Amino acid sequence: MRIIFMGTPDFAVPTLQALVDAAHEVVCVYTQPPRPGGRRGKELTPTPVHQRASDLGIEVRHPKSLKSDEDQEALAALNADVAVVAAYGLILPQAVLDAPEHGCLNVHASILPRWRGAAPIHRSVMAGDNVTGVTIMQMEAGLDTGPMLAMARTPIEGKTTGELTEELAELGAQLMVGTLRDLKIHVPIAQDDADATYAAKIDKAEARIEWDRPAVEVVRHIHGLSPFPGAWFELGGQRVKLLRAEVVEGAGAPGELLDERLAIACTEGAIRPLELQRAGKPKMDLDTFLRGNAVAKGVILE
């Protein structure tokens, strides 16, 4: 098929690669514009999708929006059979949705209609869902409201958002290739709006850990924000991110250090960090962290 691909972050790269590997003709890639990055944020850095498309020799376009007649006409002129979308990050006007013969198909990282919106993986982990997955959806004007063509599931089982993102990216890539192969036999299934939940974009203000919650919820919060933006607390006046933790036995005032191995009391039970990261430092396991950061039993964290 003649395909327009639209995506931006690492999550979208496996789908682009899978389409090429399946011998589809990806005629053009749309992605977000390069953003400041590199040393001191001065160099413009292309998106992961932009970089992979360039490596593959595919034309890349990065308009700031697709609202202008000029941009819409340029897209329509590609005469694509379908547009494949994976975490593109721009709203698609109706003219864009209608331009390809088979419209626009989206790889969405949740079991729709649960977790429509910008941060489905984060929200699924933070909510304590047992299962998540990917849905191939026919896009329409609403936010992730279109009819579903295919779905695949995977257990969460204590995985972090980072780990699930990698897993779902590969799962979604293969699901999209299979969906395109059998596109004519897929019957679109309407979503039940009554079951819909919304995955709001993660606000950095959510990242500070609140110890006056049950330990199981604190661990979900830590895993849901790992690795980005990273749930954090202050120790010795410095910010420390927790990237992985476990629930352990223990009781005390919320935020109290219960032993010299950094068990921290919550309102119900306690947690013990397993992976930590100080600002500007690489992540480390608990033993490595404790060798350079002694902790005192009985201290109360804010």
Residue pairs with C-beta under 8 A, 6 or more apart in sequence:
1 24
1 25
1 80
1 81
1 82
1 180
2 24
2 25
2 27
2 78
2 79
2 80
2 81
2 82
3 19
3 24
3 25
3 26
3 27
3 80
3 81
3 82
3 83
3 84
4 26
4 27
4 28
4 29
4 30
4 75
4 78
4 80
4 82
4 83
4 84
4 100
5 15
5 16
5 19
5 26
5 28
5 29
5 30
5 49
5 53
5 58
5 83
5 84
5 85
5 86
6 29
6 30
6 31
6 83
6 84
6 85
6 86
6 88
6 90
6 92
6 104
7 13
7 15
7 16
7 29
7 31
7 49
7 84
7 85
7 86
7 87
7 88
8 31
8 32
8 47
8 48
8 49
8 87
8 88
8 89
9 47
9 48
9 49
9 87
10 48
10 165
10 169
11 86
11 87
11 109
11 165
11 168
11 169
11 172
12 48
12 49
12 86
12 87
12 88
12 107
12 169
13 48
13 49
13 52
13 169
14 169
14 170
14 172
14 173
15 84
15 86
15 107
15 169
15 172
15 173
15 176
16 26
16 29
16 49
16 52
16 53
16 56
16 86
17 52
17 56
17 173
18 173
18 174
18 176
18 177
19 26
19 84
19 176
19 177
19 180
20 26
20 56
20 58
22 177
22 180
22 181
24 180
26 53
26 56
26 58
27 58
27 59
27 78
27 80
28 58
28 59
28 60
28 61
28 75
28 78
28 80
29 49
29 50
29 53
29 58
29 59
29 60
29 61
30 60
30 61
30 62
30 63
30 66
30 75
30 88
31 46
31 47
31 49
31 50
31 53
31 60
31 61
31 62
31 88
32 47
32 62
32 88
32 89
32 90
33 62
33 63
33 64
34 44
34 45
34 46
34 47
34 50
34 62
35 44
35 45
35 47
36 42
36 43
36 44
36 45
37 43
37 44
37 45
38 45
46 54
46 60
47 62
50 60
50 62
53 59
53 60
54 60
61 74
63 71
65 71
65 90
66 72
66 75
66 90
66 92
66 93
66 96
67 93
72 93
72 95
72 96
72 99
75 96
75 99
76 95
76 99
80 99
80 100
80 101
81 100
81 101
81 102
82 100
82 101
82 102
82 103
82 104
82 105
82 180
82 183
83 96
83 99
83 100
83 103
83 104
83 105
84 104
84 105
84 107
84 176
84 180
85 92
85 104
85 105
85 106
85 107
85 139
86 106
86 107
86 172
86 176
87 107
87 109
92 104
92 139
94 141
96 104
97 103
97 104
97 139
97 140
97 141
102 183
103 138
103 139
104 138
104 139
105 136
105 137
105 138
105 139
105 149
105 176
105 179
105 180
106 136
106 137
106 138
106 139
106 144
106 146
107 134
107 135
107 136
107 172
107 173
107 175
107 176
108 116
108 120
108 134
108 135
108 136
108 137
108 144
109 120
109 121
109 132
109 134
109 165
109 168
109 169
109 172
110 116
110 120
110 121
110 124
110 132
110 133
110 134
110 135
110 199
111 131
111 132
111 133
111 135
111 151
111 153
112 135
112 137
112 144
112 148
112 151
112 191
113 144
113 145
113 191
113 192
113 193
113 195
113 196
113 197
114 124
114 129
114 195
114 196
114 197
115 123
115 124
115 132
115 197
115 198
115 199
116 143
116 144
116 145
116 196
116 197
116 198
116 199
117 123
117 143
117 144
117 198
117 199
117 200
117 201
118 199
118 200
118 201
119 199
119 200
119 201
119 202
120 132
120 199
121 132
121 161
121 164
121 165
121 168
122 161
122 199
122 202
122 224
122 225
123 197
123 199
123 200
123 224
124 132
124 156
124 164
124 199
124 224
125 132
125 156
125 159
125 160
125 161
125 164
125 220
125 223
125 224
126 220
126 221
126 224
126 225
127 220
128 216
128 217
128 220
129 156
130 155
130 156
131 153
131 154
131 155
131 156
132 153
132 154
132 156
132 164
132 168
133 151
133 152
133 153
133 154
133 168
133 171
134 151
134 152
134 168
134 171
134 172
134 175
135 148
135 150
135 151
136 148
136 149
136 150
136 151
136 172
136 175
136 176
136 179
137 144
137 146
137 147
137 148
137 149
138 146
138 147
138 148
138 149
138 188
139 146
140 146
140 147
145 191
145 193
145 196
146 191
147 188
147 189
147 190
147 191
148 188
148 189
148 190
148 191
149 179
149 183
149 186
149 188
149 189
150 175
150 178
150 179
150 186
151 175
152 171
152 172
152 175
154 164
154 167
154 168
154 171
156 164
158 223
159 167
159 223
160 223
160 224
160 226
160 227
160 243
160 244
161 223
161 224
161 225
161 226
161 227
161 228
162 226
162 227
162 228
179 186
202 225
202 229
204 229
206 225
207 225
207 229
207 230
207 231
207 232
208 231
208 232
208 233
209 218
209 221
209 222
209 231
209 232
209 233
209 242
210 218
211 218
211 233
211 254
211 255
211 264
211 265
211 266
211 267
211 301
212 254
212 255
212 266
212 267
213 221
213 266
213 267
214 266
214 267
214 268
214 269
215 247
215 248
215 266
215 268
215 269
215 270
215 271
216 247
216 268
216 269
217 266
218 245
218 266
218 271
219 245
219 246
219 247
219 271
221 231
222 231
222 242
222 243
222 244
222 245
222 271
223 244
223 245
224 231
225 231
226 242
226 243
226 244
226 275
227 243
227 283
230 241
230 242
230 243
230 277
231 241
231 242
232 239
232 240
232 241
232 242
233 239
233 240
233 242
233 301
233 302
234 240
234 301
234 302
235 293
235 295
235 301
236 293
238 278
238 279
239 278
239 279
240 276
240 277
240 278
241 276
241 277
241 278
241 283
242 273
242 275
242 276
243 275
243 276
243 277
243 283
244 273
244 274
244 275
245 271
245 272
245 273
245 274
246 271
246 272
246 274
247 269
247 270
247 271
248 263
248 269
248 270
248 271
248 272
249 269
249 270
250 258
250 259
250 263
250 265
250 269
250 270
251 258
251 265
251 269
251 270
252 258
252 265
252 270
253 265
253 300
254 265
254 266
254 267
255 264
255 265
255 300
255 301
255 302
256 264
256 265
256 298
256 299
256 300
256 301
257 263
257 264
257 265
257 295
257 296
257 297
257 298
257 299
257 300
257 301
258 264
258 265
258 270
258 297
259 297
260 290
260 294
260 295
260 296
260 297
261 272
261 286
261 290
261 295
262 272
262 273
262 286
262 289
262 290
262 295
263 270
263 271
263 272
264 270
264 271
264 272
264 273
264 301
272 286
273 286
273 289
274 285
274 286
275 283
275 284
275 285
275 286
276 283
276 284
276 285
276 286
276 289
277 283
277 284
